[in-house]
């Protein structure tokens, strides 16, 4: 691990990115390819609830949904993980016992990250001790925009250490970073500081995940892999609410990083309502007609 | 460097555009004086789907007598058309534009069947742009005095127009729209391998009620074209095609009063500086050379990469090439379609062979290619120099010759070191560098941080052996007017 060479970080042309993203969106995904893509999307979901009003009961219901997506459809995968606040990790852990579903927890003074390193580290350790398999941290965007890249780097490295065996996802909160050049710079800093995953957004800031932002981050991952052979994961979060959008992200992933990344170990969707839309599409693939949304449970 | 696994991927299931909504006749006759008429030659030739080798339709071959008839009807029509109120001329052209839009899907499918280009391109580029050209020039029809203040613009007369096979409908639009907007009448000949969309356009023109004889469309090969060029009643020749044919045309019209615009070959330089947005530049390279299978006169077929980023750019380019889908032009996911004709495929293969014999290092992306039809995988050549044949001559296929450079002066010298001068691309984040290059590159079009972008409002044309005269924009009107 070392600090990235900021002079060598490629520049980003926004219009060029938009152009290729439009091209990904024009791919026509049908029949068997669609079914495969939808199953994949389902298996990559981090089913998320991150609200001030979350309760143990709410988390219990979410966990049950995570392991029983839609009983009337055969051969469905589980979602990849359930994502909750640290205080609710224990509840989720108990509910998901015996399943292969991971528990992800946000930490480090989520979502603003405006706190001291001590608080962030104890927040992280608490989540891990409660049983979180994955930690989603936020970077200090204020420091980043002030040009204090070393501070941001050191903070990520410290949180990574505090995570122990838990996987670290680093949230860049791209909606606050203003330019794609900044997104790329923040991606490189996070990757070099030890992130296992880089993630677009907290879901609390608009815009959340967008395809151009995700594309820039995928390219950062690609360049790092080319250089080191190490595979970093990607998690767009927020705003991906339909199966159609999810498939477009998968097309982009497929054509940028290739098949090795097409699994839940290296790609996740942070989403709360995506699952039901994917299920509805899968149901349609099976039966040929759309069912009412009321057939899909909302938890 | 670690390798990405881009070969084994999530395979997209076939998403083929349906062909059952298009109407094609078995035989197409000549469109003269507002009617489809049998040719005097009584001969027909086949138009073939280059992706399947199947015959799509039979096309009539026009001879001297037919051209005579077509020119005569254009000459008679000119008397009334040139005196018609300009606003009325504009209305007809607007109508043609709208009718193309209404039948865009049908046109796109036929364009892909007949020419081999991916439906993604015919649907998103060729057809909408063709309609836009008609819209744009329709708007100019009654504003010519404002376009050229204090001059009295007058139409030339009968324009003989000969167009290539790479953008059949679009080239027809580029030629017909400004000509008739300025009050000229037209005899147009599409290329023999891709006559269908021009003939479908003839159907639209017939339906639109455009006065008879204003647009005549005659089909055939080189001989038919020569009859148009040599006809004494033609006032203007507009040709898009190869430099060789362009030179022949210039010889045959020298000493006559015929005016001409020629849009000929190219060997565009695409220049990547170290301070460019590299990933987007790589995408730009792909767009510059693999768009329409490289059958583009302004294709960026010579790539110049600054040495400090050459390895990275080439590695990324190879990755990107392996995710391009080569195949059925009618599949909505196809990136690269079929080579337009057997003859063109032979030409491309000839150059690929020469490139290898002269010591170039070839790289082709892996793709499964059907046995029927004409195909060429995306191809790169490394280790080539300005002295290599494939760097000097226009290949007109998906073949890119890559060279490196060290300084800005060096790359300008090399980019200009070609008899052509149609297009160039510059990739850098530095604005001042872009302006320096646009000043010093001898090319009709210089794109900055993009490539192969076209718009009806923007003039297009060449320097040196890439031709003269401009099409598109205000400049495009000038080519069809005289000033008294």
Interface residues (C-beta under 8 A of the other chain):
Chain A: X10 X11 X12 X13 X15 X16 X17 X19 X20 X26 X27 X28 X29 X30 X31 X32 X33 X34 X36 X37 X40 X219 X222 X225 X226 X227 X228 X229 X250 X254 X255 X257 X258 X259 X260 X262
Chain B: X1 X2 X4 X5 X6 X7 X8 X9 X10 X11 X12 X13 X14 X15 X120 X124 X275 X276 X277 X278 X279 X280 X281 X283 X284 X315 X323 X332 X333 X429 X449 X450
